C-alpha cells in the first residue's frame, strides 16, 4: 500500500509549510491525483485520515480531484484524453500513445487557521 507512504509525504509537506508559515491546523486540503499517477484515491484518503490524529491534518476536510490523463497519439498526431495507460486513442483506435499529463500528485489548495 504505497498510498500510506504518499500520505506521509503529504503530511511532511504540510509540516514544512507550517514551519515556514505558522498555522494551527488545516481546515481544508485539496489534492490533485491525475488518472495516470497510479494512486488508488480511496486508499489515499483512508491513509490520510489514518495518520491525521494528533497532527495539523486532524479534522481537515480532504478533497481529491482526479483529472483525466492526456497523451499524444503518434499515428493521428493529436492530443487526447485517456483514463489509463492502456487506453486506445479515442480518435483512431491506435495504441501508440505518449502520456503528456495526468501523472501528477500535488497539493492544490490549503486552507488553514
N, C-alpha and C positions, 0 to 999 in steps of 0.2 A: 504494500500500500504506500506508494510514493507520495500520495496526497498528504500524508502526515508530515513528511519532511518538507513539502511545499508550504504547508500551513505554518510550520516552524520558521521557515524563511520569511514568510509574510509577516509573522509576528516580530521577527528581528528587524525588518524594515520599519515597522511601526514604532518599535522601541528606539531605533536610531533617530527617527523623526522626532520622537518625544524628547530625546536628549538634546537635539538641536533647537527645537521649538517647544518648550514645555507645555503640556496639557494634562488634564486629569484622566480623561478616558475617551475612548472612541464611541460616538453615538451611532454613526453610520459608516460602513465600509463598502465601497463599490469596487468590485474587481471585474476584469475582463479576461475570460479564458476562451481563446479562439478555438473553433471547432477542430483544428488540426494540432492543438497543443498536447494532446494525449492525456488530458486530465478528466477524470470522472467527476462531474460537477457535484453530485450528491455526496460523494466521498470527501471532496474538498470541504464542502460545507460542514459535514459531520466532524472532520478533523479540526476545523477552525473552532467549532463550538466545543469540542473536547478539550482543547488547550486554552480556551478563553478564561476559565475561572482563575481569579487572583492575578489577572493581567489587565492591561489597559483595554483589552478587547472584550472584557466581561460585560455582557448585556447589550452588546452592539448589534444593530441590525446589519446583516450581511447580504448584499445584493451581488449576484454573479451573472454578468451578461455573457452570452455565448454567441459572438458574431460568426457568421459562416466563414469558411476558408475561401481563399481565392487562388487561382492558378492561371498560368499562361499555357494555352493549348498550342503545341508546336504545329500540328497539321493545319489548323484553321487560323492560327495567328491572332487569337482573341483572348482577352482576359475573361474568365468565367468564375462563377461561384461554385464551390464544392463543399460537401459536408464531411467527407473522409478522403484520405489519401488514395483510396481505392476506387473512387468515383470515376466514371467516364465523363468526357466532355459533354455537356448538355446540348451543344450545338452540332457536333459532328459524330459523337459516339466514340471518338478515339480515346486511347489511354495514355498518350504521350503528354502528360501534364506536368508542368514545373510549378510547385507551390510558390506563391508570392506573398501570401498573407494568411493570418488566422492561426499562426503557431505560437502566438504570444500569450503569456500570462502576466498581467500587470495590475497594479493598483491604479484605479482611475480617479476616485474621489475619496476623501477622508473628511468626515465631519466630527469635530471634537469639542469638548468643553474643558 
